[in-house]
Amino acid sequence: MFNEENTVEQMVLETLCGDMTSNMIAEELAIYGGEIKGWRFVSAEELPRQHSDVLVESMVRDALIRLNPEIKAQPDRVDEVLYRLRTIPLSVQSEGLVRANELFAEWLRGEKSMPFGERGEHTPVRLIDFENLSNNDYVVTNQWVYPVKEGGRRFDIIMLVNGIPLVVGEAKTPVRPAVTWVDGASDIHNGYEQSVPQMFVPNVLSFATEGKCYRYGSVRMPIDIWGPWHEGENKAEGTLVDVQRSIRSMLRPHVVLDNLQNFTLFATDKKHRRIKIICRYQQYEGANLMVARVVKGYPKKGLIWHFQGSGKSLLMVFAAQKLRMHRKLGNPTVMIVVDRIDLDTQITATFNAADIPNMVGAATRQELQSLLAADTRKIIITTIHKFGEADGRLNERSNIIVMVDEAHRTQEGDLGRKMRDALPNAFLFGLTGTPINKRDRNTFWAFGADEDEQGYMSRYSFQDSIRDKATLPLHFEAVDVKLRINKDAIDEAYSQMTDELSELDRDDLAKRAAKMAVLIKAPARVNAICQHIVKHFQEKVEPNGFKAQVVTFDRECCVLYKKVMDELVGPEASAIVMHTQGGKSDEYAEWKLAKDEEEKLLDRFRDPIDPLKFLIVTSKLLTGFDAPILQVMYLDKPMKDHNLLQAICRTNRVYPGKTHGLIVDYLGIFDDVATALDFDEKAVQKVITNLDDLKKELPGVVARCLAFFPGVDRTVGGYEGLIAAQDCLPDNETRDKFAAEYSVLSRLWEALSPDPCLGPYKKDYKWLTQVYESVKPPSGNGKLLWYALGAKTIELVHENVHLETVRDDLDTLVMDAEVLEGLLDAKDPDKKSREIEIKLIARLRKHKNNRKFVALGERLEKLKERHEQGLLHSLDFLKELLTLAKEVVQAEKQVDPVDEQAKAKAALTELFAEMKNGKTPMVVERIVTDIDEIVRLVRFPGWQNTKAGEREVQKVLRKVIYVKYQVKDQDLFDKAFGYIRQYY
């Protein structure tokens, strides 16, 4: 028999302990000194540690003495360091896991010092030798138990450097299609990090695999953004060999330590919480390729094409960080050159949020010139146009490294040549998010190295980013022809639109393309478009909690659309963001926003609770603007190529519950995707799917799901109907196949809803959803296939109150001996078993977060499996089920109602205490008591299963959190509502 221990876990251990250096490239070997030790296996029981220790202290002690001459001279100093290290895991409850992890990382990176010098001066303390990696001790172990031998948590794989656990791995069974890496990641993120956070205080990264896919993340990183790790061109997934390749690449000692030292950031998010960011593989590859070229000294340039939304700003941060720290580069100057000031904010914000030291901005040509003349050794951020104004040479040093963002734009006035003249010996790297046409000679001249075959030194395509779930697919929807404009007028406008135009020349362009402007601004058309936008948004986008951008022809259009939309949805719902001079002569001066006002406005847009739903723009916020909550772009402006691709990619950022970005096209720009996106890269034209194509797929997908249930009468309700459906899914394999087909259907449904084309399939879809929910494993296993339903699906299921209730007489069954005898003599024990099984699952679900009931759920699954495999006869299965039913009823009796109520308040108290920060100094006890009292008043038995009940509870919760206590935090609201659903 195959299981996780003898297959996946064993494979991971053997791969780690094999020769990890075999696929290292020569440059790496040169950088790391040629000899690198690999991991050695030591069983957990042989490691000299107490179960309650996070560190293997004797190994840490040896390393401290080995790596620090001051400690070697006086070994008792070890105790002072160990004392400091031990306090950090203890502080995890008060500091929070991310902050504790950050404090430990400072020690790991050698940033901490102690007064061990001759006259008491501080000297750095080294826990790890980053200079000579063979000085470290690399150990891998399995089945590590913490914090106590009996009943402690058991970790599948732990990787230690010098006795410090830096990597945690979770292996899952490869033989059950529904159990995947997601279950392993969930064990780590929702289980261990919550119950034993101390184990993750020194953590660099965690990984999970079921032998088909490998994914990794850092502490408190949501599972949906855990990423894959690839190297080179082979990015296949699905087999043990693929997972081995990822492990051999990412978990080599020097890569783990490189990630710790150069590719990890701690930043502050918009809600003032600390978050930890770890690089994705394309950022690691791109940054290291740049570093390798700089260390080697040639070629002195290179072009990186990583698709929009795949993290170029962070790639620059990682590269800048590593270049500045690199011991072979002698303190270089790193320049980040951006396209224009509004792009500047995203990159500067990324650098600032990550607290990168030694960073300066050069906002004027004089500042840039004086910084370079003074030979400043820092990270300098400036715009490309400052070079256009510079004459002659600014600095001839060769250890200046320049990274140019959106490099394809440097053809403006031949700025690339000016930059090369100003810094003749600098390294010049261009980064772009859109592919570069071969016609665009300037970009290749400035950045493309002859050594790079396709002109790029690193490439991460749209297909790569979608496969890795770094970005989402894009769909477009063409709109009713009545709103369209004749094609000639559009072509006329296109021919006038060139990249050379400055922002404020765009209005002048509108005058030249007067024919088009008159047509676009006809009051009847503007009214019709705004009405379409509002109706579409309220039906398709708002129910899921997303927001929208409206892209208009010019500044006058922004104002016209705003006026009509104000009448339709009120002035609070939309805002204009556009370039304005703000002087007396500027007719748009009233729309001018200072930089900080604009930032506040954009933060309001990113806030799910804020009533601001639409941003109306014409050219601003079409590049570099990052708001993952933005799902739909209403496009009413002729655009092409780079400009168009950059604009529509505002909608492709990953966000909880979002399956795709959507473009609603009012001009027919996408009638021919190939002309709209005229690149040599044909792949880019496949980026965009017409929703009409998805509509054509629907009948086939529904049919594939229904094919699992031949001859089942779908009009029969209650037990009979459910049992008939479940009989068609007799074993795990079939259930998993059905779940996989259903997940395709439900994503399609969410993308199309509420389109009238769904009408004929509504009944079938609802029935399939109910069957899907009824066969979900009660213990919650198989999180990839058995995921949560989307908002529109839930709405459909709740329309008629809820699932047809199944009479629940489990208590009677369990108590009454006569009934039991009757059952065991029954002619059809199978049918009886199914009934009891359905009742049991319903009971277990009620307590899905109680560990005791999860364990009972797992027992039920194992029982079913044995029965399905023929190891348990029908009558024995029924007997075992009845025993289990007794235990469930017994366990429910032990769940004291008073205890449950106390648990409810305790859970809410914990939530509010955890979310409390300087900005919300709320009185936790008072807010929890208010919520508790009000919710108990309005709820009724089974309220969670009705639309009205949910609405009522959400309404009172809003009154307490938003109105009474003025806490505007959607995340907090959602979590509080989740707890109330569970506990009340």
JOGIJO-V936514 format. One line per field, one symbol per residue. phi: phi as a letter, one per 20 degrees, with the letter a starting at -180 (. if undefined). A space follows every 10 residues. Layout:
# JOGIJO-V936514
phi: ???
This chain:
# JOGIJO-V936514
phi: .ebffedfff ffffffefee egdeeggfgf fenmdcfeed ecfgfeffbf feeedeffff ggffffdcgf fffcgffgff ffgfffffgf effeenffff ffffffffem edccfdfgdm ffcfddecee edfffdddcc bcledbdcfe meedefccdd dlndfecdcc dcfeddgeec gfffffgffe dffeecggfd fefebccbbd ndcdccbdgm egffdfdecc bmefdfcpcg fffgffffee efgffgffff eccccdcdef emdfcddcfe ffffffffff gfffffnafe brdddcggne nfgfgfffff ffffeffedl lfedddddfb fffgffffff fffelfflcc ddecffgfff fffelfdbed dbdgffffee dmedadfeed ddddelffef fgllfgffff ffcfdfecdd cbdcfdfgfe fgffffcfef fegendebcc egfgfffele cdfddccedh ggefcfffff ggfgfeecff fegeffffgg ffeggfgfff eggffgffff ffgffgffed dggendcccd ddfbfffgff fgfffgfecn fffcbecbfb fnfffefdgf efcfgfffgf ffffffegef ffdcddcccf mecmedbgff dcdedcbfbb lggfffffff eeffbgneda ecdddedmfe gcgfffdedf ffgffefddf gffffffggf ffffffffcf meeeefdlgg fffgfffecf bgffffffgf ffffffffgf fegdfgfegf dgffffffff fgffdfffen fmffeeefff gfffgffegd maggfdgddg gggfeeffgf ggffegfcgg ffgfgfgfff gffffgdfde gfffffffff ffgfffffem ecfgffgfgf ffffggfffg ffffefgffg fffgffffgf ffffefbgfc feeggfffff fgfffffefb gmgfecffff fffffffggf ffefdldebf gfgffffgff gfed
